[in-house]
Amino acid sequence: MKRYVFIPYVLITAIMLLMTACSGSSAPPSSGGEERRGNVERGTDVSYKVLAEYLETPWAIDFHGEVIFLSEREGNIVQIRDGDLSRLPVVTSKPIASIGEGGLLGFVLAPDYEESNAAYAYHTYEQDGAVKNRLVLLQENAAAWKETDALIEDIPGSNVHNGGRIAIGPDGFLYITTGDAGNGELAQDPESLAGKILRISPDGSVPADNPMPDSYVYSFGHRNAQGLDWNSDGELYSSEHGPSGTPGGHDEINKIAAGANYGWPAMIGDARESGMEQPVYHTGETALAPSGVAFDKQDLLYVATLRGSKLYRFDPDKAELETVLAGEGRLRDVKVQDGRIYVITNNTDGRGVPGERDDRLLVLEL
């Protein structure tokens, strides 16, 4: 097992506070700058820096150069530029419904953001008494992020299992995770968009080489996948929540292949079924609730966990998890950027125990 030394940041004593247009938080979002210590299982600790505080249930992280973007489930995008924070509302043709596990979830900037000011977002909404999800194209202006196009509508949703992660693959296509909406049978239904990983062209069309003709479905049999990233060989990995109740746990890390069936709800853990893929790793009866994932340059996968309340590092060659950071509560997303690890807490999501300054964006050195 490789060992990594985390290099502490220089302590920055000035903390800048900015009032924003959003009035829902108990305090304005702030840039951090204070060095903190976090515990790990081995009895040592790591240093990290708090880049932002008082966030409102952040869900996804993205970057444009040195600028950091965060989505918040209530329906805002926070931008952190040179230590200053601003928050803009997201305006959609169908109002964002922040209910249960839903709301404004996945967010990723368009590859041409520099010229277009565009981004892709995944959000929950209500229609005719049903909870659904959709993928939309947004454009940023001085006052808001506004929907300019709806790319996928009517993705089944519910108070639980909405999926929601968006990532742009090495091939330039969008990949989106969807949950089973609390109905596992939908994950096995090729006609349903629930319980799937979808692959879509940036303009909203179905890629010609998708595994199912005229379908966005790239893989299926997923319960509630919330993490997506590619290693240096272009191989796609995903994290996925296992079942609740008894047996519980059995959260998964999967290596995703086009057209493959990942077994939910027919199998979990080490079970085998004809025509279904086993996970490369599962947690047994321990529930971690993995969410965002990110590879580093050594092809080690960082995994943010909610119930597990830790940041883990997963070695695919050894199929081992190692704790990187603990003691900060629920963690929703992680990104590796320019030799640093960025992670957001999710203690204000209704299931955590928020601290006075939650939620927060943290950064660690690789």
C-alpha positions, 0 to 999 in steps of 0.5 A: 500500500502506498503511503501519502504525506499530506502537506499542511497549508499556511494558516490564513488568518483573515476570513472574508464574509460576503452577504448574498442574495439568498436569505435562507442561511443562518449566516452568509456563506464565507470563504474560509482559510483556517487550517484544521486537523482531521482524524483518521483511523490509523491514529494520525491526522491530516491537515486541511483548509476550509475554503467555504462555510455556511453552505446550504446542502451542497451537492456537486463540485466543478471547476473553471480554472481557479474558480470553484462552483458548487450546486446547492440542493435548494436551487443555487449555484455558489461561486468561489473566486479569489476567496470571494463567494457569491450565490446565484439562484437557478431558474428552471421552467419546472420549479426545483423541488428540494424534497427528501433526497431531491433538489438541485443535484448534479452540476457540470460546466459545459466544455465551452463555458468560457464562451457560452457561460453554459452548464448542465444540471440535474434536478428534481421536480413535481408534476401531476402529483409525481416526483420526477427528475430532469436534465437541463442546460443552463446559462449564467448571467449577472442575476441567475442561472437560467434554463435554456433547454430541457435535454431529458424529462420524466426521469422517475424520482421519489423522496429517495433514490434520485441518483443525480451525478453528472460527469463529462467523459473522455469521449465528450459525452455526458454521463448521468446516474439515476436512482431506482426511485424506490422501486427496484424493478425499474432498474431492470426495465430497459424502457425505464430511465430509473436505476441506470447510467445514461449517456447523452450527447451535449446537444441532447441526442442519443449517441449513435454507439450507445449499447441500446438503439435509440436509448440513453441507457448505458448501463442498468441494474443500479439502485442509487449510483451517485459517483462517476469518474474515469481512470487514466485508461479511460475506464469508468467507475461508479459508486452505488448505495446498497439496500436498507434493512436486512441485509443492509450495507453492500454498498458498491464500487463498480467498473462500468461497461456499456450495456452491462447489467449490475444486478439490482435488485436480483443480487447484492454482494458476492451473489452471482446471477447469469448475465449480471456483473459483480461489483469490484468492491462491496462493503458487506453488511456495513453501510457507508452510503458512497456518493461522489468519487474521483481518481488521482493521477495514480489511479487511486479512487477517492470516495466521499461517504454519507453514512460512513462520514469519511473520505476513503481512498480505494485501490482498485488493484488491491480492492482495499479501502483506506481512510483519508479523513474522518470526523467532519460528518457526512461527505457528499462530493470529492474532486481531485484538481491540481494535486489537491483533494476538494470535498464538501460536507453534507451535514445540513441535508436533514440526516446529519448533525450540522456544526455551527458553520456547516456545510463546508468546502474543505481542501487537502493536499495530495 
